[in-house]
């Protein structure tokens, strides 16, 4: 039996709901490394409802502080519009202040892991994700034109730094394959607790839709499949119709059947909730989005000779050894580059641009 919490909340008093989440799903973090990962799609303002709200994240950070972990890291890798701008995104969203000094640019360092060879033999995952003893994921309650629902499973896509996300979008080719790919990424390191910002949600054609909806809920679970099934039912979608939830169940990651989920709180479907097309047509049929994905995967790092000091940090941190020094400048091997762009994130002189 899996458990999901549905707790009424506001941004002004969300600390009470966050406290309830930790009561229902107690975590042993004393003396451990904790990573808190919000949903930071891009550097939007909090009132746009695109990212995890800073009030929710601050309440989580406050709570974790009291539990005496060895360390806290707050970080995420933004989406295709903001590669190489992790810090700027956190400042613009208000999440930098909410992180209370625990923010780290988790795009600086990554580790290469074996992946599904149907797409890529390997992917780079932020090192901070793999080093964490405990991961707390903070998804946003919203829709997505390709997956219909964004929740616990989809939020793990941000563990991949750089343009790998766009590359995998392109390599998947169809909505069904992308749904399955999301589960492959999730399995690399599933979080230990999920707390969803559902105070203000997003409907329509997310994940950056202007159609916001007052929902007034915080959701929580220690199982992403049960959580996403609950989000789906709140939105008025039978979770069995969504391939990524089906695939996650098939892989033994949880269950979406109502009989297998114990709800702490009341599930009342949101009347008239606007959804994107269930087949992913909102994204898969858009030539503009296809061109954007393609353009992002063609980007490669290039060093500015006037700014570069030949410190070789980028060469040392490249997870696939795609950079080498040529006449005191780092040069990329385009065939080796996996477009994680850790080199750009880590450069102390900001000498690397994407071209």
Buried (B, 14 or more C-beta within 10 A) or exposed (E): EBBBBBBBBBBEEBBEBBBBBBEBBEBEBEEBBBBBBBBBBBBBEBEBBBBBBBBBBBBBBBBBEEBEBEBBBBBBBBBBBBBBBBBBBBBBBBBBBBBBEBBBBBBBBBBBEEBBEEBBEBBBBBBBBBBBBBBBBBBBBBBBBBBBBBBBBBBBBBBBBBBBBBBBBBBBEEBBBBBBBBBBBBBBBBBBBBBBBBBBBBBBBBBBBEBBBEBBBBBBBBBBBBBBBBBBBBBEBEBEEBBBBBBBBEBEBBBBEEEBBEBBBEBEEBEEBBBBBBBBEBBBEBEEBBEBBEEBBBBBBBBEEEEBEBBBBBBEBBBBEBBBBEEEBBBBEEEEBBBBBBBBBBBEEEBBBBE
